[in-house]
Amino acid sequence: MRVLALAALVLAACSNAGSGSIHSPIPIGTASPTFNPADSKAADFRTRLDLLLGEHAMLVAKQAVAASNHTDAYAGYLILLTANATSLVDVIRSAYGNTAATQFDEAWRIQNGYLVDYTIGLVTHNDAKSNGAMSGLLKGFVPQFAKLIAGLTSISVASTTQLQIQQLMQLKEVIDKEAAQSYAAMYPGLRLAYATSTLIGDALAISVVQQFPDKFPGDPSNKGVDERVALNDLLQEHSYLATMTTDAAVNRRTAEQSAAASSLGANAEALSALFTEIRGSVAGASIGELWGARNSDLIAYAINGDAAARQGLTEKFVTRFYALSPVAADSARGQVLATIKVIDDQRTKAFKAVAGDDKAAAAAMQVIADRIG
Protein backbone atom coordinates (compact mmCIF):
# COMPACT_ATOMS: atom_id res chain seq x y z
CA MET A 1 0.00 0.00 0.00
CA ARG A 2 2.82 2.36 0.84
CA VAL A 3 4.16 2.73 -2.70
CA LEU A 4 7.86 3.57 -2.63
CA ALA A 5 7.60 6.37 -5.14
CA LEU A 6 4.87 8.04 -3.12
CA ALA A 7 6.84 7.64 0.07
CA ALA A 8 9.85 9.28 -1.55
CA LEU A 9 7.70 12.18 -2.69
CA VAL A 10 6.36 12.78 0.80
CA LEU A 11 9.82 12.55 2.30
CA ALA A 12 11.01 15.18 -0.13
CA ALA A 13 8.07 17.40 0.74
CA CYS A 14 8.98 17.23 4.41
CA SER A 15 12.71 17.71 4.04
CA ASN A 16 12.51 21.15 5.63
CA ALA A 17 10.02 20.27 8.34
CA GLY A 18 12.61 19.91 11.09
CA SER A 19 15.19 17.48 12.35
CA GLY A 20 14.60 13.76 12.68
CA SER A 21 13.85 11.06 10.15
CA ILE A 22 10.40 10.08 8.91
CA HIS A 23 9.68 6.37 8.98
CA SER A 24 7.42 4.57 6.58
CA PRO A 25 3.90 3.97 7.94
CA ILE A 26 4.54 0.26 7.42
CA PRO A 27 5.65 -1.06 10.82
CA ILE A 28 9.09 -2.60 11.21
CA GLY A 29 9.09 -3.38 14.93
CA THR A 30 7.08 -3.48 18.13
CA ALA A 31 6.58 -0.94 20.88
CA SER A 32 8.26 -1.14 24.28
CA PRO A 33 6.37 -3.34 26.74
CA THR A 34 6.79 -0.80 29.53
CA PHE A 35 5.97 2.39 27.65
CA ASN A 36 3.88 2.61 24.50
CA PRO A 37 4.81 5.70 22.45
CA ALA A 38 1.85 4.95 20.19
CA ASP A 39 -0.38 6.36 22.95
CA SER A 40 1.18 9.84 22.81
CA LYS A 41 -0.60 13.01 21.70
CA ALA A 42 1.74 13.12 18.71
CA ALA A 43 0.56 9.64 17.73
CA ASP A 44 -3.08 10.65 18.26
CA PHE A 45 -2.63 13.64 15.97
CA ARG A 46 -1.01 11.65 13.18
CA THR A 47 -3.58 8.85 13.42
CA ARG A 48 -6.51 11.27 13.38
CA LEU A 49 -5.21 13.26 10.42
CA ASP A 50 -4.46 10.11 8.41
CA LEU A 51 -7.91 8.66 9.01
CA LEU A 52 -9.70 11.87 8.04
CA LEU A 53 -7.71 12.38 4.84
CA GLY A 54 -8.14 8.72 3.92
CA GLU A 55 -11.86 8.95 4.64
CA HIS A 56 -12.05 11.97 2.36
CA ALA A 57 -10.77 9.92 -0.57
CA MET A 58 -13.30 7.18 0.18
CA LEU A 59 -16.19 9.62 0.43
CA VAL A 60 -15.29 11.25 -2.87
CA ALA A 61 -15.46 7.80 -4.44
CA LYS A 62 -18.72 6.91 -2.71
CA GLN A 63 -20.47 10.06 -3.84
CA ALA A 64 -19.30 9.27 -7.38
CA VAL A 65 -20.72 5.72 -7.16
CA ALA A 66 -24.03 7.03 -5.83
CA ALA A 67 -24.21 9.74 -8.47
CA SER A 68 -23.40 7.46 -11.39
CA ASN A 69 -25.98 4.92 -10.21
CA HIS A 70 -28.57 7.64 -9.47
CA THR A 71 -29.30 6.37 -5.95
CA ASP A 72 -30.78 8.40 -3.13
CA ALA A 73 -27.75 7.57 -1.00
CA TYR A 74 -25.97 10.40 -2.84
CA ALA A 75 -27.23 13.15 -0.53
CA GLY A 76 -26.03 11.25 2.54
CA TYR A 77 -22.49 10.99 1.23
CA LEU A 78 -22.43 14.71 0.48
CA ILE A 79 -23.38 15.30 4.11
CA LEU A 80 -20.49 13.05 5.16
CA LEU A 81 -18.10 15.05 2.98
CA THR A 82 -19.16 18.18 4.85
CA ALA A 83 -18.77 16.44 8.21
CA ASN A 84 -15.34 15.19 7.21
CA ALA A 85 -14.30 18.75 6.32
CA THR A 86 -15.53 20.00 9.70
CA SER A 87 -13.47 17.35 11.49
CA LEU A 88 -10.37 18.24 9.48
CA VAL A 89 -10.85 21.89 10.35
CA ASP A 90 -11.02 20.96 14.03
CA VAL A 91 -7.70 19.12 13.73
CA ILE A 92 -6.09 22.16 12.12
CA ARG A 93 -7.57 24.39 14.82
CA SER A 94 -6.04 22.23 17.54
CA ALA A 95 -2.60 23.07 16.15
CA TYR A 96 -2.85 26.54 14.64
CA GLY A 97 -5.91 28.23 16.11
CA ASN A 98 -9.06 29.77 14.67
CA THR A 99 -7.65 31.96 11.91
CA ALA A 100 -5.75 29.15 10.24
CA ALA A 101 -8.71 26.80 10.74
CA THR A 102 -11.02 29.26 8.97
CA GLN A 103 -8.60 29.57 6.06
CA PHE A 104 -8.28 25.80 5.80
CA ASP A 105 -12.05 25.42 5.95
CA GLU A 106 -12.53 27.84 3.07
CA ALA A 107 -9.96 26.12 0.87
CA TRP A 108 -11.11 22.58 1.64
CA ARG A 109 -14.75 23.32 0.98
CA ILE A 110 -13.80 24.85 -2.36
CA GLN A 111 -12.05 21.60 -3.21
CA ASN A 112 -15.07 19.51 -2.21
CA GLY A 113 -17.40 21.72 -4.20
CA TYR A 114 -15.34 21.33 -7.34
CA LEU A 115 -14.98 17.55 -6.88
CA VAL A 116 -18.76 17.23 -6.59
CA ASP A 117 -19.27 19.50 -9.62
CA TYR A 118 -16.78 17.44 -11.60
CA THR A 119 -18.72 14.29 -10.77
CA ILE A 120 -22.05 15.83 -11.72
CA GLY A 121 -20.59 17.12 -14.97
CA LEU A 122 -19.39 13.64 -15.93
CA VAL A 123 -22.59 11.88 -14.94
CA THR A 124 -24.80 14.37 -16.80
CA HIS A 125 -22.40 14.60 -19.77
CA ASN A 126 -21.97 18.31 -19.15
CA ASP A 127 -18.43 18.90 -20.38
CA ALA A 128 -18.50 22.58 -19.53
CA LYS A 129 -19.32 21.80 -15.91
CA SER A 130 -16.73 19.05 -15.48
CA ASN A 131 -14.00 20.97 -17.30
CA GLY A 132 -14.75 24.11 -15.34
CA ALA A 133 -14.59 22.18 -12.07
CA MET A 134 -11.22 20.65 -12.92
CA SER A 135 -9.88 24.05 -13.94
CA GLY A 136 -11.10 25.46 -10.64
CA LEU A 137 -9.33 22.70 -8.74
CA LEU A 138 -5.99 23.10 -10.49
CA LYS A 139 -5.95 26.88 -10.94
CA GLY A 140 -7.91 27.95 -7.88
CA PHE A 141 -7.83 25.43 -5.06
CA VAL A 142 -4.29 24.10 -5.49
CA PRO A 143 -2.48 27.48 -5.43
CA GLN A 144 -4.60 28.70 -2.51
CA PHE A 145 -4.06 25.51 -0.53
CA ALA A 146 -0.33 25.31 -1.27
CA LYS A 147 0.17 28.87 -0.12
CA LEU A 148 -1.77 28.19 3.07
CA ILE A 149 0.19 25.03 3.94
CA ALA A 150 3.52 26.71 3.19
CA GLY A 151 2.55 29.59 5.46
CA LEU A 152 1.67 27.25 8.31
CA THR A 153 4.41 24.65 7.97
CA SER A 154 7.94 24.31 6.61
CA ILE A 155 6.66 22.39 3.58
CA SER A 156 7.30 24.43 0.44
CA VAL A 157 4.69 25.73 -1.99
CA ALA A 158 6.26 23.64 -4.75
CA SER A 159 6.12 20.41 -2.74
CA THR A 160 2.55 20.97 -1.59
CA THR A 161 1.49 21.83 -5.14
CA GLN A 162 3.07 18.66 -6.49
CA LEU A 163 1.49 16.45 -3.83
CA GLN A 164 -1.95 18.01 -4.13
CA ILE A 165 -2.03 17.81 -7.93
CA GLN A 166 -0.99 14.17 -7.73
CA GLN A 167 -3.79 13.49 -5.27
CA LEU A 168 -6.37 15.33 -7.36
CA MET A 169 -5.35 13.44 -10.50
CA GLN A 170 -5.84 10.18 -8.64
CA LEU A 171 -9.27 11.23 -7.42
CA LYS A 172 -10.13 12.39 -10.93
CA GLU A 173 -9.15 8.97 -12.25
CA VAL A 174 -11.41 7.28 -9.69
CA ILE A 175 -14.36 9.44 -10.70
CA ASP A 176 -13.60 9.01 -14.41
CA LYS A 177 -13.42 5.23 -14.17
CA GLU A 178 -16.58 5.03 -12.08
CA ALA A 179 -18.49 7.11 -14.62
CA ALA A 180 -17.13 4.92 -17.41
CA GLN A 181 -17.93 1.74 -15.44
CA SER A 182 -14.26 0.72 -15.73
CA TYR A 183 -14.30 -0.93 -12.34
CA ALA A 184 -11.18 -3.04 -12.82
CA ALA A 185 -9.21 0.21 -12.95
CA MET A 186 -11.37 2.23 -10.59
CA TYR A 187 -10.89 0.16 -7.43
CA PRO A 188 -7.09 -0.17 -7.56
CA GLY A 189 -7.07 3.55 -8.32
CA LEU A 190 -9.13 4.18 -5.19
CA ARG A 191 -6.67 2.22 -3.06
CA LEU A 192 -3.85 4.30 -4.53
CA ALA A 193 -5.68 7.57 -3.82
CA TYR A 194 -6.37 6.38 -0.28
CA ALA A 195 -2.70 5.52 0.26
CA THR A 196 -1.62 8.91 -1.07
CA SER A 197 -4.05 10.65 1.28
CA THR A 198 -2.60 8.92 4.30
CA LEU A 199 0.96 9.63 3.19
CA ILE A 200 0.07 13.31 2.92
CA GLY A 201 -1.39 13.05 6.40
CA ASP A 202 1.88 11.56 7.66
CA ALA A 203 3.88 14.41 6.17
CA LEU A 204 1.63 17.13 7.56
CA ALA A 205 1.31 15.53 10.98
CA ILE A 206 5.05 15.09 11.44
CA SER A 207 5.65 18.69 10.39
CA VAL A 208 3.00 19.97 12.82
CA VAL A 209 4.33 17.93 15.74
CA GLN A 210 7.84 19.21 15.10
CA GLN A 211 6.48 22.75 15.22
CA PHE A 212 4.45 22.24 18.40
CA PRO A 213 6.18 19.64 20.59
CA ASP A 214 4.52 21.08 23.70
CA LYS A 215 1.02 20.65 22.26
CA PHE A 216 1.72 17.22 20.79
CA PRO A 217 4.41 15.52 22.88
CA GLY A 218 5.90 12.31 21.58
CA ASP A 219 7.58 10.99 18.47
CA PRO A 220 5.04 10.72 15.62
CA SER A 221 7.42 8.64 13.51
CA ASN A 222 8.22 6.06 16.19
CA LYS A 223 7.96 2.44 15.02
CA GLY A 224 5.09 1.78 17.41
CA VAL A 225 3.23 4.76 15.98
CA ASP A 226 3.87 3.42 12.49
CA GLU A 227 2.12 0.21 13.52
CA ARG A 228 -0.85 2.02 15.00
CA VAL A 229 -1.27 4.27 11.96
CA ALA A 230 -0.90 1.46 9.44
CA LEU A 231 -3.43 -0.73 11.24
CA ASN A 232 -5.95 2.11 11.56
CA ASP A 233 -5.56 3.00 7.90
CA LEU A 234 -6.01 -0.57 6.66
CA LEU A 235 -9.01 -1.31 8.87
CA GLN A 236 -10.79 1.89 7.84
CA GLU A 237 -10.03 1.08 4.21
CA HIS A 238 -11.46 -2.40 4.69
CA SER A 239 -14.69 -1.04 6.15
CA TYR A 240 -15.37 1.38 3.31
CA LEU A 241 -14.30 -1.09 0.59
CA ALA A 242 -16.50 -3.76 2.17
CA THR A 243 -19.64 -1.62 2.00
CA MET A 244 -18.85 -0.62 -1.58
CA THR A 245 -18.56 -4.33 -2.41
CA THR A 246 -21.83 -5.19 -0.68
CA ASP A 247 -23.62 -2.26 -2.34
CA ALA A 248 -22.60 -3.62 -5.73
CA ALA A 249 -23.63 -7.13 -4.68
CA VAL A 250 -27.04 -6.04 -3.37
CA ASN A 251 -27.78 -4.18 -6.60
CA ARG A 252 -26.45 -6.94 -8.89
CA ARG A 253 -23.70 -4.81 -10.40
CA THR A 254 -21.66 -7.93 -11.05
CA ALA A 255 -18.64 -6.37 -12.74
CA GLU A 256 -18.28 -3.79 -9.99
CA GLN A 257 -18.74 -6.41 -7.28
CA SER A 258 -15.93 -8.48 -8.76
CA ALA A 259 -13.53 -5.52 -8.94
CA ALA A 260 -14.42 -4.27 -5.47
CA ALA A 261 -14.03 -7.76 -4.00
CA SER A 262 -10.60 -8.00 -5.60
CA SER A 263 -9.47 -4.80 -3.90
CA LEU A 264 -11.04 -6.02 -0.67
CA GLY A 265 -8.90 -9.13 -1.03
CA ALA A 266 -5.81 -7.00 -1.62
CA ASN A 267 -6.60 -5.13 1.59
CA ALA A 268 -6.81 -8.48 3.43
CA GLU A 269 -3.38 -9.42 2.07
CA ALA A 270 -2.00 -6.12 3.34
CA LEU A 271 -3.51 -6.77 6.78
CA SER A 272 -1.94 -10.22 6.80
CA ALA A 273 1.46 -8.76 5.95
CA LEU A 274 1.06 -6.13 8.66
CA PHE A 275 0.22 -8.73 11.32
CA THR A 276 3.19 -10.77 10.19
CA GLU A 277 5.38 -7.76 10.91
CA ILE A 278 3.75 -7.08 14.27
CA ARG A 279 3.12 -10.58 15.64
CA GLY A 280 4.82 -13.07 13.38
CA SER A 281 3.95 -15.34 10.47
CA VAL A 282 1.40 -17.49 12.31
CA ALA A 283 -0.68 -14.46 13.30
CA GLY A 284 -0.30 -13.02 9.81
CA ALA A 285 -1.56 -16.19 8.18
CA SER A 286 -4.47 -16.41 10.64
CA ILE A 287 -5.54 -12.84 9.92
CA GLY A 288 -5.35 -13.48 6.19
CA GLU A 289 -7.64 -16.51 6.48
CA LEU A 290 -9.97 -14.78 8.93
CA TRP A 291 -10.40 -11.70 6.78
CA GLY A 292 -10.89 -13.80 3.67
CA ALA A 293 -13.75 -15.64 5.38
CA ARG A 294 -15.18 -12.35 6.65
CA ASN A 295 -15.16 -10.88 3.14
CA SER A 296 -16.93 -13.93 1.72
CA ASP A 297 -19.59 -13.86 4.43
CA LEU A 298 -20.21 -10.13 3.93
CA ILE A 299 -20.83 -10.68 0.22
CA ALA A 300 -23.02 -13.74 0.80
CA TYR A 301 -25.12 -11.85 3.33
CA ALA A 302 -25.47 -8.91 0.94
CA ILE A 303 -26.65 -11.09 -1.93
CA ASN A 304 -29.35 -13.08 -0.16
CA GLY A 305 -29.41 -12.25 3.54
CA ASP A 306 -27.87 -15.65 4.18
CA ALA A 307 -28.36 -16.70 7.83
CA ALA A 308 -25.24 -18.86 7.82
CA ALA A 309 -23.18 -15.94 6.57
CA ARG A 310 -24.54 -13.71 9.31
CA GLN A 311 -23.69 -16.36 11.89
CA GLY A 312 -20.22 -16.62 10.39
CA LEU A 313 -19.76 -12.89 10.96
CA THR A 314 -21.31 -12.52 14.40
CA GLU A 315 -20.08 -15.76 15.94
CA LYS A 316 -17.30 -17.54 14.04
CA PHE A 317 -15.42 -14.38 13.07
CA VAL A 318 -15.62 -12.90 16.55
CA THR A 319 -14.59 -16.17 18.21
CA ARG A 320 -11.57 -16.56 15.96
CA PHE A 321 -10.69 -12.91 16.36
CA TYR A 322 -10.79 -13.34 20.15
CA ALA A 323 -8.09 -15.99 19.87
CA LEU A 324 -5.87 -13.47 18.10
CA SER A 325 -6.69 -10.38 20.15
CA PRO A 326 -8.91 -10.91 23.21
CA VAL A 327 -8.84 -7.24 24.23
CA ALA A 328 -10.29 -6.13 20.89
CA ALA A 329 -12.86 -8.90 20.48
CA ASP A 330 -15.85 -7.03 21.95
CA SER A 331 -15.09 -4.07 19.70
CA ALA A 332 -14.83 -6.43 16.74
CA ARG A 333 -18.30 -7.78 17.44
CA GLY A 334 -19.71 -4.25 17.62
CA GLN A 335 -18.07 -3.38 14.33
CA VAL A 336 -19.45 -6.51 12.67
CA LEU A 337 -22.96 -5.60 13.79
CA ALA A 338 -22.46 -2.04 12.52
CA THR A 339 -21.41 -3.40 9.12
CA ILE A 340 -24.42 -5.70 9.00
CA LYS A 341 -26.58 -2.65 9.70
CA VAL A 342 -25.12 -0.96 6.61
CA ILE A 343 -25.86 -4.03 4.49
CA ASP A 344 -29.41 -4.15 5.85
CA ASP A 345 -29.81 -0.50 4.86
CA GLN A 346 -28.57 -1.34 1.37
CA ARG A 347 -30.88 -4.34 1.07
CA THR A 348 -33.98 -2.43 2.23
CA LYS A 349 -33.13 0.75 0.28
CA ALA A 350 -32.90 2.78 3.50
CA PHE A 351 -31.02 5.49 1.67
CA LYS A 352 -31.40 8.14 4.37
CA ALA A 353 -29.61 5.92 6.88
CA VAL A 354 -26.96 4.18 4.81
CA ALA A 355 -24.28 6.89 4.71
CA GLY A 356 -24.40 7.63 8.43
CA ASP A 357 -24.32 3.93 9.28
CA ASP A 358 -21.46 3.45 6.83
CA LYS A 359 -19.42 6.09 8.65
CA ALA A 360 -20.27 4.55 12.03
CA ALA A 361 -19.02 1.15 10.88
CA ALA A 362 -15.76 2.64 9.64
CA ALA A 363 -15.29 4.66 12.83
CA ALA A 364 -15.74 1.50 14.90
CA MET A 365 -12.60 0.12 13.30
CA GLN A 366 -10.44 2.69 15.12
CA VAL A 367 -11.30 1.17 18.51
CA ILE A 368 -10.25 -2.25 17.23
CA ALA A 369 -6.99 -0.94 15.78
CA ASP A 370 -6.02 0.93 18.92
CA ARG A 371 -6.82 -2.01 21.21
CA ILE A 372 -4.79 -4.37 19.07
CA GLY A 373 -1.92 -1.91 19.12
C-alpha positions in Angstrom: 0.0 0.0 0.0 2.8 2.4 0.8 4.2 2.7 -2.7 7.9 3.6 -2.6 7.6 6.4 -5.1 4.9 8.0 -3.1 6.8 7.6 0.1 9.8 9.3 -1.5 7.7 12.2 -2.7 6.4 12.8 0.8 9.8 12.5 2.3 11.0 15.2 -0.1 8.1 17.4 0.7 9.0 17.2 4.4 12.7 17.7 4.0 12.5 21.1 5.6 10.0 20.3 8.3 12.6 19.9 11.1 15.2 17.5 12.4 14.6 13.8 12.7 13.9 11.1 10.2 10.4 10.1 8.9 9.7 6.4 9.0 7.4 4.6 6.6 3.9 4.0 7.9 4.5 0.3 7.4 5.7 -1.1 10.8 9.1 -2.6 11.2 9.1 -3.4 14.9 7.1 -3.5 18.1 6.6 -0.9 20.9 8.3 -1.1 24.3 6.4 -3.3 26.7 6.8 -0.8 29.5 6.0 2.4 27.6 3.9 2.6 24.5 4.8 5.7 22.4 1.9 4.9 20.2 -0.4 6.4 23.0 1.2 9.8 22.8 -0.6 13.0 21.7 1.7 13.1 18.7 0.6 9.6 17.7 -3.1 10.7 18.3 -2.6 13.6 16.0 -1.0 11.6 13.2 -3.6 8.9 13.4 -6.5 11.3 13.4 -5.2 13.3 10.4 -4.5 10.1 8.4 -7.9 8.7 9.0 -9.7 11.9 8.0 -7.7 12.4 4.8 -8.1 8.7 3.9 -11.9 9.0 4.6 -12.0 12.0 2.4 -10.8 9.9 -0.6 -13.3 7.2 0.2 -16.2 9.6 0.4 -15.3 11.3 -2.9 -15.5 7.8 -4.4 -18.7 6.9 -2.7 -20.5 10.1 -3.8 -19.3 9.3 -7.4 -20.7 5.7 -7.2 -24.0 7.0 -5.8 -24.2 9.7 -8.5 -23.4 7.5 -11.4 -26.0 4.9 -10.2 -28.6 7.6 -9.5 -29.3 6.4 -6.0 -30.8 8.4 -3.1 -27.7 7.6 -1.0 -26.0 10.4 -2.8 -27.2 13.1 -0.5 -26.0 11.2 2.5 -22.5 11.0 1.2 -22.4 14.7 0.5 -23.4 15.3 4.1 -20.5 13.1 5.2 -18.1 15.1 3.0 -19.2 18.2 4.8 -18.8 16.4 8.2 -15.3 15.2 7.2 -14.3 18.8 6.3 -15.5 20.0 9.7 -13.5 17.3 11.5 -10.4 18.2 9.5 -10.8 21.9 10.4 -11.0 21.0 14.0 -7.7 19.1 13.7 -6.1 22.2 12.1 -7.6 24.4 14.8 -6.0 22.2 17.5 -2.6 23.1 16.1 -2.8 26.5 14.6 -5.9 28.2 16.1 -9.1 29.8 14.7 -7.7 32.0 11.9 -5.8 29.2 10.2 -8.7 26.8 10.7 -11.0 29.3 9.0 -8.6 29.6 6.1 -8.3 25.8 5.8 -12.0 25.4 5.9 -12.5 27.8 3.1 -10.0 26.1 0.9 -11.1 22.6 1.6 -14.8 23.3 1.0 -13.8 24.9 -2.4 -12.1 21.6 -3.2 -15.1 19.5 -2.2 -17.4 21.7 -4.2 -15.3 21.3 -7.3 -15.0 17.6 -6.9 -18.8 17.2 -6.6 -19.3 19.5 -9.6 -16.8 17.4 -11.6 -18.7 14.3 -10.8 -22.1 15.8 -11.7 -20.6 17.1 -15.0 -19.4 13.6 -15.9 -22.6 11.9 -14.9 -24.8 14.4 -16.8 -22.4 14.6 -19.8 -22.0 18.3 -19.1 -18.4 18.9 -20.4 -18.5 22.6 -19.5 -19.3 21.8 -15.9 -16.7 19.0 -15.5 -14.0 21.0 -17.3 -14.8 24.1 -15.3 -14.6 22.2 -12.1 -11.2 20.7 -12.9 -9.9 24.0 -13.9 -11.1 25.5 -10.6 -9.3 22.7 -8.7 -6.0 23.1 -10.5 -5.9 26.9 -10.9 -7.9 28.0 -7.9 -7.8 25.4 -5.1 -4.3 24.1 -5.5 -2.5 27.5 -5.4 -4.6 28.7 -2.5 -4.1 25.5 -0.5 -0.3 25.3 -1.3 0.2 28.9 -0.1 -1.8 28.2 3.1 0.2 25.0 3.9 3.5 26.7 3.2 2.5 29.6 5.5 1.7 27.3 8.3 4.4 24.7 8.0 7.9 24.3 6.6 6.7 22.4 3.6 7.3 24.4 0.4 4.7 25.7 -2.0 6.3 23.6 -4.7 6.1 20.4 -2.7 2.5 21.0 -1.6 1.5 21.8 -5.1 3.1 18.7 -6.5 1.5 16.5 -3.8 -1.9 18.0 -4.1 -2.0 17.8 -7.9 -1.0 14.2 -7.7 -3.8 13.5 -5.3 -6.4 15.3 -7.4 -5.4 13.4 -10.5 -5.8 10.2 -8.6 -9.3 11.2 -7.4 -10.1 12.4 -10.9 -9.1 9.0 -12.2 -11.4 7.3 -9.7 -14.4 9.4 -10.7 -13.6 9.0 -14.4 -13.4 5.2 -14.2 -16.6 5.0 -12.1 -18.5 7.1 -14.6 -17.1 4.9 -17.4 -17.9 1.7 -15.4 -14.3 0.7 -15.7 -14.3 -0.9 -12.3 -11.2 -3.0 -12.8 -9.2 0.2 -13.0 -11.4 2.2 -10.6 -10.9 0.2 -7.4 -7.1 -0.2 -7.6 -7.1 3.6 -8.3 -9.1 4.2 -5.2 -6.7 2.2 -3.1 -3.8 4.3 -4.5 -5.7 7.6 -3.8 -6.4 6.4 -0.3 -2.7 5.5 0.3 -1.6 8.9 -1.1 -4.1 10.7 1.3 -2.6 8.9 4.3 1.0 9.6 3.2 0.1 13.3 2.9 -1.4 13.0 6.4 1.9 11.6 7.7 3.9 14.4 6.2 1.6 17.1 7.6 1.3 15.5 11.0 5.1 15.1 11.4 5.7 18.7 10.4 3.0 20.0 12.8 4.3 17.9 15.7 7.8 19.2 15.1 6.5 22.7 15.2 4.5 22.2 18.4 6.2 19.6 20.6 4.5 21.1 23.7 1.0 20.7 22.3 1.7 17.2 20.8 4.4 15.5 22.9 5.9 12.3 21.6 7.6 11.0 18.5 5.0 10.7 15.6 7.4 8.6 13.5 8.2 6.1 16.2 8.0 2.4 15.0 5.1 1.8 17.4 3.2 4.8 16.0 3.9 3.4 12.5 2.1 0.2 13.5 -0.9 2.0 15.0 -1.3 4.3 12.0 -0.9 1.5 9.4 -3.4 -0.7 11.2 -5.9 2.1 11.6 -5.6 3.0 7.9 -6.0 -0.6 6.7 -9.0 -1.3 8.9 -10.8 1.9 7.8 -10.0 1.1 4.2 -11.5 -2.4 4.7 -14.7 -1.0 6.1 -15.4 1.4 3.3 -14.3 -1.1 0.6 -16.5 -3.8 2.2 -19.6 -1.6 2.0 -18.8 -0.6 -1.6 -18.6 -4.3 -2.4 -21.8 -5.2 -0.7 -23.6 -2.3 -2.3 -22.6 -3.6 -5.7 -23.6 -7.1 -4.7 -27.0 -6.0 -3.4 -27.8 -4.2 -6.6 -26.5 -6.9 -8.9 -23.7 -4.8 -10.4 -21.7 -7.9 -11.1 -18.6 -6.4 -12.7 -18.3 -3.8 -10.0 -18.7 -6.4 -7.3 -15.9 -8.5 -8.8 -13.5 -5.5 -8.9 -14.4 -4.3 -5.5 -14.0 -7.8 -4.0 -10.6 -8.0 -5.6 -9.5 -4.8 -3.9 -11.0 -6.0 -0.7 -8.9 -9.1 -1.0 -5.8 -7.0 -1.6 -6.6 -5.1 1.6 -6.8 -8.5 3.4 -3.4 -9.4 2.1 -2.0 -6.1 3.3 -3.5 -6.8 6.8 -1.9 -10.2 6.8 1.5 -8.8 5.9 1.1 -6.1 8.7 0.2 -8.7 11.3 3.2 -10.8 10.2 5.4 -7.8 10.9 3.7 -7.1 14.3 3.1 -10.6 15.6 4.8 -13.1 13.4 4.0 -15.3 10.5 1.4 -17.5 12.3 -0.7 -14.5 13.3 -0.3 -13.0 9.8 -1.6 -16.2 8.2 -4.5 -16.4 10.6 -5.5 -12.8 9.9 -5.3 -13.5 6.2 -7.6 -16.5 6.5 -10.0 -14.8 8.9 -10.4 -11.7 6.8 -10.9 -13.8 3.7 -13.7 -15.6 5.4 -15.2 -12.4 6.7 -15.2 -10.9 3.1 -16.9 -13.9 1.7 -19.6 -13.9 4.4 -20.2 -10.1 3.9 -20.8 -10.7 0.2 -23.0 -13.7 0.8 -25.1 -11.8 3.3 -25.5 -8.9 0.9 -26.6 -11.1 -1.9 -29.4 -13.1 -0.2 -29.4 -12.2 3.5 -27.9 -15.6 4.2 -28.4 -16.7 7.8 -25.2 -18.9 7.8 -23.2 -15.9 6.6 -24.5 -13.7 9.3 -23.7 -16.4 11.9 -20.2 -16.6 10.4 -19.8 -12.9 11.0 -21.3 -12.5 14.4 -20.1 -15.8 15.9 -17.3 -17.5 14.0 -15.4 -14.4 13.1 -15.6 -12.9 16.6 -14.6 -16.2 18.2 -11.6 -16.6 16.0 -10.7 -12.9 16.4 -10.8 -13.3 20.1 -8.1 -16.0 19.9 -5.9 -13.5 18.1 -6.7 -10.4 20.1 -8.9 -10.9 23.2 -8.8 -7.2 24.2 -10.3 -6.1 20.9 -12.9 -8.9 20.5 -15.8 -7.0 21.9 -15.1 -4.1 19.7 -14.8 -6.4 16.7 -18.3 -7.8 17.4 -19.7 -4.3 17.6 -18.1 -3.4 14.3 -19.5 -6.5 12.7 -23.0 -5.6 13.8 -22.5 -2.0 12.5 -21.4 -3.4 9.1 -24.4 -5.7 9.0 -26.6 -2.6 9.7 -25.1 -1.0 6.6 -25.9 -4.0 4.5 -29.4 -4.2 5.8 -29.8 -0.5 4.9 -28.6 -1.3 1.4 -30.9 -4.3 1.1 -34.0 -2.4 2.2 -33.1 0.7 0.3 -32.9 2.8 3.5 -31.0 5.5 1.7 -31.4 8.1 4.4 -29.6 5.9 6.9 -27.0 4.2 4.8 -24.3 6.9 4.7 -24.4 7.6 8.4 -24.3 3.9 9.3 -21.5 3.4 6.8 -19.4 6.1 8.6 -20.3 4.5 12.0 -19.0 1.1 10.9 -15.8 2.6 9.6 -15.3 4.7 12.8 -15.7 1.5 14.9 -12.6 0.1 13.3 -10.4 2.7 15.1 -11.3 1.2 18.5 -10.2 -2.2 17.2 -7.0 -0.9 15.8 -6.0 0.9 18.9 -6.8 -2.0 21.2 -4.8 -4.4 19.1 -1.9 -1.9 19.1 
